[in-house]
Amino acid sequence: MNTTLPVSELSGHPTPFYFYDLGLLRRTIATARAEAGDITIHYAVKANYNPVILGEIAAAGLGADCVSGAEVGEAIKAGIPAEAIMFAGVGKTDAEIIQALEAGVGCLNVESVEELQVIAALAAERGLVAPVALRVNPDIDAHTHEYITTGLEENKFGIDMRRLDAAADYVAATPSLSLRGLHFHIGSQITVFEPFDVLCERINGLVAGLEARGIAIDNINVGGGLGIDYDDPDGNPIPPFAAYFAAFRRGLKLRPGQQVHCELGRAIVGQCGSLISRVLYVKEGVGKRFVIADAGMTELIRPALYGAHHLIQNLTSTSARTEVYDVVGPVCESSDCFGTDERLPLTQRGDLLAFRSAGAYGEAMASHYNCRSLAPAVYC
């Protein structure tokens, strides 16, 4: 099997487990930072909050994008300065807002006027001024799966563009709020750049409209969304950061002093992680042959959740013969399936499998369903 994974090293560990290539992670971060230039990167913690991964993120000097109070706490614990943290989320609790305010996070990305009112009251009670950015729903189709698109009008996220003026006026009139900028996010696993071009046009118009009303915008947060190559992780281990950042340099009409921020998660950690599993059984069905692995949707839920596909490799088969299999997990759900009609080398009980590109939304979304234990992590 042609793979960049250290097969002999992986073979000695009990399965299932997550394997992280920290060298690839460091190269990915270095490439992203070099291509970003003066664009500030905040790592989207929801992609993977493994403490070793977060430690690498902090050591590299990235900020953090957090969507819960617990993520804020983990980011700070890992060494990311509070002022480099953006706290987002459509349903922040009072306790989480207070935690963020008292920690001194750089900005709260706010998704409704109703949320602004709560933040204003909580900040005023504590004699604080809350730094806020208004998350705008730009009504852009990101051409991605419906479960991970976030910028369409019918999505739950963000403030409708027609209500932006009212939200900005509310911030300007409220002493306990300080407007730091605008925030956008149109979706995840975006592999074409046209949606980012459209986003830039939308941002330019909104900023110009606010300026015409005397409201200056110092920071523009374009969100994340850059996809990775799930089909060929060895051939394309590092995403096309140059093209991603070029889209914003080309499309945004920045005013003097305006700062651009982004929130990359999957693009930073997706390719450095794999889920490693062993074959429990090869089962002969009526019209199908099933490879039953000891990892399942409890370790990698993306295929069951929205039909995502991860490259599956048999790391230990030496057979030149290939067969077609459905690769499934042990969890008591029909949706616990990693892939149908997968062509693999002749596979047998005990073979070691790798589900690639699992560094993002693998360990972070793991569960105890069926009373299964959480899988450990191995690093190199």
Phi, psi and omega per residue, in radians:
M1 nan 2.167 3.082
N2 -1.375 1.979 -3.122
T3 -2.718 2.701 3.077
T4 -1.531 -0.051 -3.095
L5 -1.337 2.516 3.122
P6 -1.384 1.458 -2.949
V7 -1.030 -0.793 -3.085
S8 -1.088 -0.650 3.113
E9 -1.211 -0.666 -3.091
L10 -1.243 -0.499 -3.037
S11 -1.119 -0.370 -3.059
G12 -1.535 0.040 -3.072
H13 -1.833 2.485 3.022
P14 -1.091 2.481 -3.117
T15 -1.867 2.817 -0.075
P16 -1.423 2.773 3.053
F17 -2.705 2.795 3.050
Y18 -1.626 2.336 3.084
F19 -1.951 2.242 -3.140
Y20 -2.075 2.202 3.061
D21 -1.600 1.661 -3.061
L22 -1.203 -0.465 3.072
G23 -1.122 -0.770 3.092
L24 -1.140 -0.686 3.097
L25 -1.022 -0.797 -3.133
R26 -1.126 -0.684 3.115
R27 -1.159 -0.670 3.130
T28 -1.121 -0.804 3.132
I29 -1.084 -0.774 -3.122
A30 -1.077 -0.720 3.114
T31 -1.138 -0.776 3.138
A32 -1.052 -0.789 -3.117
R33 -1.132 -0.715 -3.135
A34 -1.129 -0.730 -3.123
E35 -1.328 -0.458 -3.124
A36 -1.206 -0.571 -3.105
G37 1.075 -2.085 -3.103
D38 -1.596 0.180 3.018
I39 -1.496 2.248 -3.076
T40 -1.499 2.250 -3.134
I41 -1.736 2.217 2.990
H42 -1.973 2.065 -3.122
Y43 -1.222 2.268 3.133
A44 -1.370 1.764 -2.993
V45 -1.066 -0.502 -3.103
K46 -1.052 -0.403 -3.127
A47 -1.133 -0.694 -3.141
N48 -2.964 2.017 -3.138
Y49 -1.940 0.405 2.978
N50 -0.909 2.275 -3.040
P51 -1.077 -0.565 3.096
V52 -1.188 -0.731 3.094
I53 -1.089 -0.813 3.128
L54 -1.086 -0.621 3.096
G55 -1.079 -0.695 3.088
E56 -1.154 -0.702 3.120
I57 -1.068 -0.810 -3.128
A58 -1.126 -0.767 -3.116
A59 -1.081 -0.517 -3.137
A60 -1.415 -0.131 3.081
G61 1.503 0.295 3.076
L62 -1.404 2.687 2.987
G63 -1.456 -2.952 -3.117
A64 -2.379 2.522 2.965
D65 -1.938 2.049 -3.059
C66 -2.076 2.565 -3.132
V67 -2.158 0.284 3.021
S68 -2.736 2.807 3.078
G69 -1.095 -0.636 3.119
A70 -1.121 -0.676 3.080
E71 -1.127 -0.688 3.068
V72 -1.009 -0.804 3.138
G73 -1.085 -0.739 -3.141
E74 -1.167 -0.669 3.126
A75 -1.118 -0.773 3.123
I76 -1.144 -0.739 3.125
K77 -1.046 -0.611 -3.128
A78 -1.298 -0.237 3.115
G79 1.903 0.147 3.072
I80 -1.420 2.172 -3.113
P81 -1.052 2.473 -3.124
A82 -0.991 -0.667 -3.091
E83 -1.204 -0.218 3.092
A84 -1.690 0.167 -3.096
I85 -1.802 2.272 2.978
M86 -1.780 2.211 -3.112
F87 -1.858 1.906 -3.110
A88 -1.932 -3.066 3.093
G89 2.203 2.345 -3.060
V90 -1.366 -0.279 -3.063
G91 -2.319 0.983 3.119
K92 -1.194 2.310 3.070
T93 -1.411 2.862 3.083
D94 -1.004 -0.754 -3.117
A95 -1.083 -0.685 3.131
E96 -1.193 -0.700 3.115
I97 -1.103 -0.784 3.117
I98 -1.079 -0.771 3.107
Q99 -0.991 -0.813 -3.113
A100 -1.139 -0.735 3.133
L101 -1.108 -0.783 -3.093
E102 -1.265 -0.473 3.088
A103 -1.324 -0.377 -3.137
G104 1.427 0.674 3.116
V105 -1.070 2.716 -3.065
G106 -1.147 -0.589 -3.083
C107 -2.877 2.528 2.944
L108 -1.828 2.090 3.098
N109 -1.488 2.011 -2.921
V110 -1.808 2.407 -2.967
E111 -1.931 0.022 3.114
S112 -2.872 2.783 3.047
V113 -1.125 -0.609 3.129
E114 -1.074 -0.693 3.091
E115 -1.190 -0.688 3.082
L116 -0.967 -0.742 -3.116
Q117 -1.106 -0.706 3.122
V118 -1.172 -0.805 -3.137
I119 -1.077 -0.721 3.139
A120 -1.055 -0.766 -3.122
A121 -1.173 -0.771 -3.122
L122 -1.150 -0.661 3.105
A123 -1.192 -0.759 -3.129
A124 -1.078 -0.699 3.126
E125 -1.045 -0.442 -3.082
R126 -1.858 0.109 3.137
G127 1.184 0.512 -3.103
L128 -1.968 2.803 2.989
V129 -1.964 2.080 -3.075
A130 -1.470 2.156 3.052
P131 -1.381 2.127 -3.062
V132 -2.254 2.577 2.931
A133 -2.074 2.502 -3.135
L134 -1.591 2.031 3.077
R135 -1.415 2.081 -3.084
V136 -1.786 2.349 3.008
N137 -1.538 1.869 -3.002
P138 -1.486 0.019 3.131
D139 0.951 1.018 3.128
I140 -2.131 2.306 3.074
D141 -1.435 2.011 -3.100
A142 -1.486 0.011 3.123
H143 0.997 0.789 3.119
T144 -2.274 -3.077 -3.088
H145 -1.115 2.512 -3.077
E146 -1.033 -0.469 -3.116
Y147 -1.333 -0.313 -3.086
I148 -2.125 0.246 2.951
T149 -1.543 2.469 -3.037
T150 -2.308 -0.103 -3.002
G151 -1.929 0.294 3.067
L152 -1.570 2.709 -3.053
E153 -0.992 -0.602 -3.087
E154 -1.499 -0.054 3.076
N155 -1.256 2.777 -3.074
K156 -1.372 -0.139 -2.970
F157 -1.597 2.514 2.904
G158 1.423 2.981 -3.138
I159 -1.662 2.257 3.099
D160 -1.000 2.421 -3.087
M161 -0.981 -0.543 -3.116
R162 -1.263 -0.228 3.140
R163 -1.892 0.074 -3.099
L164 -1.104 -0.758 -3.123
D165 -1.023 -0.761 -3.129
A166 -1.126 -0.695 3.123
A167 -1.142 -0.761 3.132
A168 -1.133 -0.686 3.098
D169 -1.099 -0.683 3.140
Y170 -1.096 -0.766 3.120
V171 -1.082 -0.796 -3.103
A172 -1.076 -0.531 -3.089
A173 -1.599 0.013 -3.034
T174 -1.990 1.964 -3.059
P175 -1.064 -0.469 -3.095
S176 -1.548 0.160 3.090
L177 -2.163 2.501 3.074
S178 -2.277 2.108 -3.101
L179 -1.361 2.032 -3.133
R180 -1.749 -0.329 3.135
G181 2.849 -2.909 3.099
L182 -2.014 2.568 -3.110
H183 -2.212 2.441 3.132
F184 -2.402 2.665 2.966
H185 -2.815 2.109 -2.995
I186 -1.835 -0.116 3.116
G187 2.600 -3.097 -3.082
S188 -2.179 2.843 3.118
Q189 0.950 0.851 3.105
I190 -1.577 2.137 -3.060
T191 -2.027 0.014 2.992
V192 -2.084 2.629 -2.963
F193 -1.719 -0.099 3.124
E194 -0.989 -0.741 3.118
P195 -1.028 -0.575 3.110
F196 -1.238 -0.612 3.067
D197 -1.106 -0.757 3.115
V198 -1.130 -0.690 3.107
L199 -1.035 -0.753 3.130
C200 -1.052 -0.738 3.111
E201 -1.067 -0.738 -3.135
R202 -1.124 -0.773 3.141
I203 -1.075 -0.801 -3.119
N204 -1.000 -0.745 3.138
G205 -1.168 -0.711 -3.129
L206 -1.186 -0.738 3.120
V207 -1.102 -0.761 3.128
A208 -1.086 -0.704 3.120
G209 -1.111 -0.727 3.118
L210 -1.185 -0.709 3.124
E211 -1.068 -0.666 3.132
A212 -1.099 -0.381 3.118
R213 -1.732 0.176 3.072
G214 1.478 0.290 -3.126
I215 -1.931 1.988 -3.117
A216 -1.526 2.495 3.123
I217 -2.007 1.985 -3.092
D218 -1.534 -0.529 -3.063
N219 -2.252 2.382 3.076
I220 -2.118 2.054 3.127
N221 -1.832 1.960 -3.048
V222 -1.560 0.042 3.135
G223 1.331 -2.707 -3.133
G224 -2.166 -2.241 3.018
G225 1.845 -0.262 -3.098
L226 -1.060 2.235 -3.089
G227 -1.506 3.011 3.087
I228 -2.155 2.937 -3.124
D229 -1.602 1.728 3.134
Y230 -1.320 -0.373 -3.088
D231 -1.433 -0.567 -3.060
D232 -2.400 1.173 -3.095
P233 -1.131 -0.509 3.115
D234 -1.300 -0.609 3.130
G235 -1.351 -0.506 -3.114
N236 -2.332 1.210 -3.080
P237 -1.278 -0.379 -3.121
I238 -2.070 2.208 -3.090
P239 -1.119 2.903 -3.112
P240 -1.379 1.220 -3.103
F241 -1.068 -0.654 -3.091
A242 -1.026 -0.807 -3.127
A243 -1.187 -0.645 3.133
Y244 -1.076 -0.919 -3.111
F245 -1.217 -0.546 3.111
A246 -1.091 -0.586 3.134
A247 -1.034 -0.674 -3.116
F248 -1.410 -0.606 3.068
R249 -1.127 -0.644 -3.129
R250 -1.311 -0.684 -2.941
G251 -1.653 -0.491 -3.079
L252 -1.466 2.344 3.060
K253 -1.697 1.527 -3.017
L254 -1.412 2.494 3.016
R255 -1.535 2.771 3.094
P256 -0.949 2.268 3.097
G257 1.523 -0.186 3.122
Q258 -1.200 2.396 3.135
Q259 -1.938 2.390 3.108
V260 -1.811 2.367 3.112
H261 -2.139 2.681 3.015
C262 -2.446 2.885 -3.058
E263 -2.309 1.508 -3.112
L264 -1.658 2.307 3.098
G265 -2.157 -1.293 3.135
R266 -0.910 -0.755 -3.086
A267 -1.094 -0.479 -3.141
I268 -1.432 -0.787 -2.958
V269 -1.966 -0.184 -2.992
G270 -0.998 -0.827 -3.018
Q271 -1.455 -0.216 -3.105
C272 -1.425 -0.143 -3.064
G273 -2.052 2.504 3.020
S274 -2.344 2.590 2.991
L275 -1.680 2.134 -3.088
I276 -1.845 2.327 -3.015
S277 -2.502 2.796 3.027
R278 -1.970 2.646 3.096
V279 -1.370 2.160 3.076
L280 -1.479 -0.805 -3.097
Y281 -2.579 2.656 2.854
V282 -1.990 1.932 -2.970
K283 -1.819 2.270 3.088
E284 -1.545 2.006 3.052
G285 -1.650 -2.975 3.137
V286 -1.209 -0.892 3.132
G287 -2.145 0.114 -3.080
K288 -2.330 2.693 2.962
R289 -2.039 2.176 -3.043
F290 -1.857 2.299 2.908
V291 -1.703 2.038 -3.128
I292 -1.792 2.016 -3.070
A293 -1.725 2.844 3.102
D294 -1.519 -0.040 2.967
A295 -1.783 2.643 -3.123
G296 -2.596 -2.768 -3.118
M297 -1.138 -0.298 3.071
T298 -1.246 -0.393 3.108
E299 -1.768 -0.501 -3.141
L300 -2.581 1.703 -2.991
I301 -1.556 -0.196 -3.024
R302 -0.973 -0.783 3.115
P303 -1.065 -0.707 -3.131
A304 -1.289 -0.581 -3.036
L305 -1.305 -0.814 3.139
Y306 -2.545 0.589 2.993
G307 1.207 0.357 3.124
A308 -1.171 2.679 3.127
H309 -2.140 2.298 3.037
H310 -1.964 2.447 3.065
L311 -1.016 2.279 3.130
I312 -1.919 2.206 3.136
Q313 -2.139 2.357 2.948
N314 -1.557 1.966 -2.998
L315 -1.468 -0.309 -2.977
T316 -2.058 -0.225 3.110
S317 -1.194 2.339 3.101
T318 -1.866 0.143 -3.082
S319 -1.310 2.428 3.038
A320 -1.428 -0.221 -3.137
R321 -1.473 2.487 3.087
T322 -2.047 2.706 3.086
E323 -2.402 2.850 3.112
V324 -1.804 2.259 -3.080
Y325 -2.343 2.706 2.780
D326 -1.659 2.217 -3.108
V327 -1.783 2.053 -3.015
V328 -2.267 2.895 3.104
G329 -1.828 -3.101 -3.049
P330 -1.609 -0.066 -3.035
V331 -1.242 2.528 -3.051
C332 -1.394 1.106 3.077
E333 -2.589 2.383 3.094
S334 -1.125 -0.451 3.142
S335 -1.331 -0.089 -3.139
D336 -1.364 1.272 -3.061
C337 -2.394 2.217 -3.138
F338 -1.530 -0.480 -3.116
G339 -3.082 2.508 3.083
T340 -1.904 2.559 3.122
D341 0.935 0.825 3.104
E342 -1.492 2.238 3.090
R343 -1.611 2.014 -3.097
L344 -2.253 2.770 2.953
P345 -0.984 2.678 3.129
L346 -0.791 2.123 -2.958
T347 -2.000 2.471 -3.134
Q348 -2.463 2.926 3.120
R349 -0.914 2.355 3.111
G350 1.646 -0.246 3.105
D351 -1.101 2.614 -3.132
L352 -1.686 2.200 3.138
L353 -1.925 2.593 3.013
A354 -2.141 2.236 2.973
F355 -1.783 1.885 -2.932
R356 -1.425 2.960 3.075
S357 0.988 0.698 -3.091
A358 -1.812 0.237 -3.135
G359 -1.215 -0.409 3.109
A360 -1.959 2.288 3.057
Y361 1.090 0.483 2.972
G362 -1.774 -1.425 3.120
E363 -1.029 -0.630 -3.080
A364 -1.120 -0.464 -3.091
M365 -1.907 0.237 -3.126
A366 -1.158 2.714 -3.114
S367 -2.458 2.941 3.091
H368 -1.657 0.214 -3.074
Y369 -0.893 2.511 -3.008
N370 1.123 0.357 -3.108
C371 1.055 0.517 3.128
R372 -1.381 2.511 3.097
S373 -1.317 2.600 3.057
L374 -1.217 2.397 -3.101
A375 -1.304 2.502 3.113
P376 -1.371 3.091 3.117
A377 -2.085 2.550 3.068
V378 -2.195 2.493 -3.038
Y379 -2.247 2.672 2.937
C380 -2.561 nan nan
